[in-house]
Structure formats: C-alpha cells, structure tokens
Amino acid sequence: MDISHQRSKPIDEVKNIGFDYVITVCSEAEENCPLFPGGVKLCHIYFDDPPELVSSLKDEEEALFHYRRVRDEIRKFVEKLPEILAELCL
C-alpha cells in the first residue's frame, strides 16, 4: 500500500468527518488526542517511538533497524486489524 502521498492533518481539517474508530499508535498521541463527537470508539495501541529509541545512537544502520522494526510491527497490526477491531476497541 503506497502511502507516500499521505500527510498528517490538523484536527480542524477532519473535524467534520464522522469516524467510527480512532486508533492512536503512541503514548504521546493518547495524551494529546482530541475529543471526537458521537459514538467514536477510541483505541490506543502502543509501538516504540523510533526517534526516541535512536536519539543517542550514532550508527545509522542501527537507527534504521529500529525504524524498520517499528514499521514492520505497525504493518502486521494493520494487516490483522479487520479481524481484531471489534475486540480491540471495547
């Protein structure tokens, strides 16, 4: 799935969209997640934060390893999301 043209959006840009689920993938997002009106099911899933993991590393290959590992963990999560969504966000 090519997401190269995707970008983060400010909440004002999506505030009129009716979401069924909102899924955050880090603790900072959970702490700063805005309130969504209606019956939105909010789920917080935790993945390591690559910038935090690599902040003290000097080796670029080791840093890339962490970014790729987290990317792959997120990919696996998204692939199984349709099967686990109902039980995930109670």
Backbone as CSV, one residue per row, in Angstrom:
resi,resn,N_x,N_y,N_z,CA_x,CA_y,CA_z,C_x,C_y,C_z
1,MET,0.851,-1.166,0.000,0.000,0.000,0.000,0.900,1.234,0.000
2,ASP,0.734,2.030,-0.994,1.557,3.231,-1.116,0.922,4.377,-0.334
3,ILE,1.598,4.824,0.705,1.087,5.958,1.493,2.024,7.164,1.387
4,SER,2.863,7.156,0.359,3.865,8.213,0.221,3.259,9.606,0.060
5,HIS,2.003,9.669,-0.365,1.369,10.980,-0.545,0.496,11.367,0.642
6,GLN,0.507,10.535,1.673,-0.267,10.845,2.875,0.489,11.869,3.713
7,ARG,-0.242,12.572,4.580,0.400,13.541,5.459,-0.421,13.657,6.738
8,SER,0.207,14.119,7.766,-0.520,14.415,8.996,-1.402,15.621,8.750
9,LYS,-2.572,15.599,9.369,-3.518,16.702,9.181,-3.891,17.289,10.529
10,PRO,-4.078,18.586,10.582,-4.566,19.186,11.832,-6.013,18.751,12.061
11,ILE,-6.423,18.701,13.305,-7.761,18.238,13.662,-8.844,19.053,12.969
12,ASP,-8.621,20.330,12.763,-9.630,21.158,12.094,-9.942,20.664,10.680
13,GLU,-8.992,20.009,10.069,-9.174,19.530,8.704,-10.059,18.278,8.634
14,VAL,-10.211,17.584,9.738,-11.003,16.349,9.738,-12.161,16.381,10.733
15,LYS,-12.404,17.519,11.336,-13.395,17.594,12.415,-14.820,17.307,11.960
16,ASN,-15.113,17.446,10.691,-16.472,17.201,10.207,-16.656,15.811,9.603
17,ILE,-15.667,14.967,9.749,-15.762,13.594,9.255,-16.312,12.725,10.381
18,GLY,-17.284,11.905,10.087,-17.843,11.011,11.091,-17.033,9.731,11.191
19,PHE,-16.207,9.616,12.200,-15.369,8.435,12.382,-16.084,7.388,13.222
20,ASP,-15.889,6.127,12.892,-16.359,5.032,13.734,-15.295,4.680,14.767
21,TYR,-14.035,4.694,14.335,-12.903,4.356,15.189,-11.809,5.400,15.035
22,VAL,-11.116,5.661,16.119,-9.889,6.453,16.093,-8.847,5.604,16.807
23,ILE,-7.746,5.338,16.123,-6.694,4.491,16.676,-5.416,5.293,16.753
24,THR,-4.876,5.416,17.959,-3.592,6.080,18.133,-2.521,5.002,18.281
25,VAL,-1.292,5.332,17.909,-0.232,4.326,17.924,0.963,4.710,18.783
26,CYS,0.789,5.687,19.665,1.872,6.016,20.590,1.292,6.704,21.814
27,SER,2.047,6.697,22.882,1.546,7.272,24.133,1.352,8.785,24.008
28,GLU,2.194,9.455,23.235,2.029,10.905,23.072,0.707,11.224,22.382
29,ALA,0.343,10.421,21.404,-0.933,10.631,20.717,-2.093,10.402,21.674
30,GLU,-1.966,9.403,22.533,-3.036,9.151,23.503,-3.209,10.349,24.434
31,GLU,-2.105,10.904,24.888,-2.152,12.034,25.813,-2.713,13.286,25.155
32,ASN,-2.500,13.428,23.853,-2.892,14.647,23.153,-4.050,14.447,22.181
33,CYS,-4.667,13.294,22.217,-5.745,13.001,21.288,-6.953,13.872,21.606
34,PRO,-7.473,14.543,20.596,-8.646,15.404,20.846,-9.888,14.552,21.077
35,LEU,-10.928,15.185,21.548,-12.201,14.513,21.726,-12.934,14.474,20.398
36,PHE,-13.560,13.351,20.127,-14.334,13.200,18.905,-15.795,13.041,19.294
37,PRO,-16.678,13.762,18.645,-18.102,13.673,18.991,-18.719,12.366,18.506
38,GLY,-19.863,12.049,19.052,-20.608,10.881,18.604,-20.105,9.603,19.243
39,GLY,-20.400,8.511,18.589,-20.074,7.189,19.134,-18.733,6.659,18.687
40,VAL,-17.733,7.484,18.638,-16.403,7.063,18.210,-15.804,6.105,19.233
41,LYS,-15.268,5.004,18.729,-14.541,4.072,19.589,-13.069,4.451,19.494
42,LEU,-12.502,4.778,20.633,-11.117,5.235,20.692,-10.235,4.110,21.207
43,CYS,-9.192,3.789,20.454,-8.276,2.702,20.801,-6.857,3.246,20.844
44,HIS,-6.124,2.840,21.854,-4.729,3.250,21.970,-3.852,2.002,21.882
45,ILE,-3.033,1.955,20.855,-2.114,0.852,20.631,-0.711,1.429,20.758
46,TYR,0.149,0.728,21.443,1.475,1.279,21.729,2.556,0.592,20.905
47,PHE,3.313,1.404,20.204,4.501,0.959,19.491,5.662,1.799,19.995
48,ASP,6.852,1.235,19.910,8.031,2.012,20.280,8.119,3.252,19.401
49,ASP,8.714,4.295,19.942,8.881,5.556,19.230,10.298,5.603,18.647
50,PRO,10.456,5.374,17.341,11.802,5.325,16.762,12.670,6.542,17.072
51,PRO,12.176,7.785,16.941,13.067,8.909,17.256,13.594,8.857,18.692
52,GLU,12.759,8.398,19.602,13.208,8.278,20.988,14.251,7.172,21.125
53,LEU,14.040,6.050,20.433,14.967,4.926,20.505,16.346,5.275,19.949
54,VAL,16.384,6.075,18.916,17.650,6.330,18.225,18.317,7.641,18.615
55,SER,17.721,8.364,19.538,18.241,9.697,19.865,19.700,9.682,20.324
56,SER,20.120,8.607,20.952,21.502,8.568,21.441,22.419,7.706,20.568
57,LEU,21.890,7.176,19.476,22.693,6.316,18.611,23.490,7.135,17.612
58,LYS,24.662,6.661,17.317,25.499,7.324,16.318,25.564,6.506,15.026
59,ASP,25.188,5.238,15.111,25.264,4.346,13.966,23.958,4.387,13.165
60,GLU,24.030,4.817,11.917,22.849,4.966,11.085,22.168,3.623,10.817
61,GLU,22.941,2.563,10.639,22.347,1.245,10.394,21.543,0.770,11.599
62,GLU,22.044,1.001,12.775,21.309,0.616,13.975,20.019,1.435,14.094
63,ALA,20.103,2.698,13.768,18.920,3.552,13.795,17.887,3.064,12.783
64,LEU,18.319,2.754,11.578,17.407,2.242,10.559,16.754,0.942,10.999
65,PHE,17.505,0.107,11.711,16.940,-1.139,12.222,15.710,-0.851,13.079
66,HIS,15.790,0.129,13.972,14.658,0.449,14.850,13.472,0.999,14.056
67,TYR,13.736,1.893,13.127,12.655,2.428,12.293,11.973,1.310,11.503
68,ARG,12.763,0.443,10.926,12.191,-0.640,10.122,11.430,-1.638,10.984
69,ARG,11.941,-1.936,12.163,11.267,-2.868,13.065,9.892,-2.336,13.443
70,VAL,9.831,-1.081,13.839,8.544,-0.497,14.221,7.618,-0.419,13.009
71,ARG,8.147,-0.053,11.869,7.344,-0.034,10.637,6.731,-1.400,10.370
72,ASP,7.521,-2.450,10.520,7.026,-3.797,10.270,5.997,-4.222,11.315
73,GLU,6.184,-3.820,12.559,5.195,-4.122,13.601,3.864,-3.440,13.300
74,ILE,3.924,-2.196,12.857,2.700,-1.474,12.507,2.027,-2.132,11.297
75,ARG,2.817,-2.535,10.321,2.261,-3.201,9.138,1.500,-4.465,9.550
76,LYS,2.104,-5.296,10.396,1.441,-6.527,10.852,0.154,-6.204,11.598
77,PHE,0.186,-5.165,12.414,-1.005,-4.751,13.149,-2.121,-4.350,12.182
78,VAL,-1.791,-3.534,11.200,-2.789,-3.046,10.244,-3.350,-4.210,9.420
79,GLU,-2.523,-5.163,9.064,-2.988,-6.298,8.270,-4.017,-7.131,9.021
80,LYS,-3.876,-7.259,10.334,-4.838,-8.070,11.093,-5.957,-7.219,11.706
81,LEU,-5.930,-5.934,11.475,-6.916,-5.022,12.057,-8.367,-5.408,11.765
82,PRO,-8.727,-5.769,10.531,-10.131,-6.118,10.293,-10.624,-7.259,11.190
83,GLU,-9.755,-8.200,11.517,-10.142,-9.342,12.342,-10.266,-8.984,13.816
84,ILE,-9.474,-8.042,14.289,-9.404,-7.780,15.732,-10.067,-6.482,16.156
85,LEU,-10.576,-5.713,15.215,-11.077,-4.383,15.531,-12.178,-4.393,16.598
86,ALA,-13.135,-5.263,16.466,-14.259,-5.287,17.402,-13.805,-5.569,18.831
87,GLU,-12.889,-6.490,19.019,-12.430,-6.818,20.366,-11.376,-5.851,20.877
88,LEU,-10.694,-5.192,19.969,-9.635,-4.262,20.323,-10.174,-2.988,20.978
89,CYS,-11.221,-2.467,20.426,-11.765,-1.187,20.863,-13.103,-1.409,21.553
90,LEU,-13.043,-1.776,22.794,-14.282,-2.040,23.548,-14.869,-0.785,24.107
